[in-house]
Amino acid sequence: MSVFKEKITLANASDKVRVECGILKEIRSVTLDAMPDTGAWTLVINEDTRQKLGLAIEETAASTLADGKTCTYAVTEGVKIQWKNRSIVLPAVVVPDVKDILLGALPLEAMDLMVDPVHEQLVGVHGDQPLHVLY
């Protein structure tokens, strides 16, 4: 299977409140190509994307990379991830110089998506309508 990318929109989830309070005029967002990666646990962004969205760093966390190396990365406040008619708010891991934005297992699962390796695309696990999980 070759690598493929999907168009997603990322937005600073806290900006909705800031806009409602008059602190900001609009929600900061960016539409970009992301690589679905079931080996990544959440959304992985680079520092440039974090700055464009104005995302605050909430904490740092150790992560083990595919080559076995352990590194410490920043974890942001909530990011709204939108793919077609599905969305979820999750923190992102910031890998400063990463070239590809990674759409990891948690956002894929939360948006009821899976990788279709034959057609090299994302598809809904339960069809075209997302299965909404109630908390």
N, C-alpha and C positions, 0 to 999 in steps of 0.2 A: 504494500500500500504506500502510495506517495503522500507527501504532506499536502494538506489543503487548508485554506483559510475561509472564514466566514465573516461577513460584515456585521459588526455589533456597534451599539452606541453605549458609551459610558458617561455617567453624569455624577456629579457630587451630590449624594443623597441629602446632605445637610442644607444644600442651597435652597431647597423648596421652602424651608422655614425662613431662611434669610431673605428670600424674595418677598414672602408674605409679610415680614416685619419691616420691609423697606430698606434693608441693609444692602441688598444687591438688586440690580435691575433684571437680571436673568440667571437662570440655572446654567452653570458651566458644564458643557458637554462636548464630546468629541466622538465622531464616527470613524471607525478604523477597521482594518482587517485583523482578525485574531485567529490563532491556530488552536483548534480543539486539541486538548492534551489530557487524556485520562490518567496520565502519570503525575500530573500536577494536582495539588489538592484544592486550590482555589484560583482566583484570577491573579495573574502575574503581569505587572506593568513595569515600565521603565520610569526613570526619574523625570524625564521630559513630560510624559503623560500625567504623572502625579502633579507636576507643577501647573500644567494647563488646566487641570480640574480643580486646583487649589486644595488638594486633599491633605488633611492634617495627619501626622504620624501618631498613632495611638499607642504603639508598643513595638518592641523588637522580638523576633522569634528565631530560634535556631532551626535550620532546615537542612536535610540531607539531599544532596544532588544525585543525579543519575550515576555519576562516577564515584560515589561514596564519600565525597568531600562534604564536610559540614560547615555551613556559613551562617552568619547572623544577618537577617534582613529586617527592614522596616515593614510594619503592617499598618495600613491606613485606616481611617474612618470609613464608614460605609460608602460603597460605590454602587449606583444603580446600573445594572447590566441589562441591556435590552437587546433581544434577538427576535426580530419579526414581532409576533404578538405575545411574546413572553418576556418577563422581567423578574429580577430578584435583586435584593440589596445585600451585599456581602463586603467584607473588607478585602483589600488587595495586598498582595506581597509585592514590595518594590525591589526589583533587581536592577540596579542603576543603569547598566549598559545593555540590558537584554534587547535583542533586535526584534524578536517576535513577541507580541502580546499573547499570553497563553490563557485559554479558557479551560480551567481545570475541572476536576470531577465534581466538586460541590456545586458550582453554578450549573453545570450540565444536568446533574441530578435534580436540583431544585427547580429547573425550568422544564423538567420532564423531557430531556433530550438525550439522544444517543448518537454515536458516530456510525454512519453507514459506510463501511469500508469499501463496498463494491462500487457505490456511486460517488464516493468521496464527498460526503456532505453530512450535515446535521439533519436529523429527522426526529419527529416527536415519537416518544416511546408508545404513547397511546393515540397516535394519529395527529391530525392537524390542530386539535384543541388541547391546550395544556391541562394536565391533571393538577388541580389546585390542592395543596396540602394545607389543612387547617391546623393551627397550633393551639 
